[in-house]
């Protein structure tokens, strides 16, 4: 399967934060979750990719072509959505659409009508009158109507109620079935459990992991114990140890568990993230 | 460019931009520094930029399949259209003042609306474009600072106009709307247009350069 997005050695420095040598690839038709805690560099990475923030170094290739020199074509084939439409909140959707669609070579009014209908969007409303979930759907409708092959979404589920969140994740699955590629950032790991096939995990401005989601989880082992104190040799091997109500929650690499126990299980992404972020690696 | 102008007029345009075109009527006020009438075009552009900031216009514009330089060109082309529209609308009022309302005495507060005056109006717009947009595209969030600097630059042009109207040799060019010293008047008019074109072109190049470095 060919790559629709390739990021290589991306870097960006701010006085209090650095994005360091970020590299990853996104395969066509995949749904990839871009995870990391708040401030890890998710939005900065996505903004550098889409050139709204200027990168200090590195290369970004869309559909095998560098962004510089192919910006118009790449933007025609890519939908970049930052948490739902937040521009011109007082203008009617139909006005925004009519202005926006003229910029796109492959705009389809038929597709637009289909998506606005399936998303229950009222074109006579303004963005201000839409809920956060509907704003995201309007952004999606715009991106899909210009036949975007790649959708890059920055925290699209942020602020959504559970039903809207589920609804949006189902939409991603449907789009993947249609051959669209989705890359979305989130710090809500349950979003990824429901629809992502791959994850890219960013930590302190650097890529911590890039993997198939299930393979990534299987690299770790979690043990929930009722011990009141830790036996010798456990803390040396553990990635992270957290005190719980009944004892300890301990995360190991799957091939480095120092003892046998029937309580060993494959951790969820949230288990891994909490241990890694809280106790560090 | 057509699509960007469509975006400027249908989404970005602040209503005062249209209202301020009618301020060309100020050319009928007796004893007035008439160049001030053109200051309001700049004020309207400031309102467009400040509401653009509240409406995330910059973020929206760069998300479209156009380059950042195109975004800058679109906004400055929009400004040029408004400026030329104001000048065109002001011409009938200059004619009305000159030929029909004979009772209005010669201006004591600056040049009279004639050929040389319109040359100065072009100069004023050119100065506004060069200062305002160059500064604005360094940081669109600080649009107020850009407008203060551009206003100061504009008022220097207005002061120069007032001074010229009181210098004996110059006043023959700037305060007389008849055919005398027509060569000098035409020279000022065309020089004003030339300076306007050069300063606006400089505004496009420098603004695009500043905008290309900006993190949004």
Interface residues (C-beta under 8 A of the other chain):
Chain A: X47 X50 X51 X52 X53 X54 X71 X72 X73 X75 X76 X80 X82 X86 X87 X88 X89 X90 X91 X95 X96 X98 X99 X100 X102 X103 X104
Chain B: X3 X6 X7 X10 X11 X55 X56 X57 X59 X60 X62 X63 X64 X65 X66 X67 X212 X213 X214 X215 X216
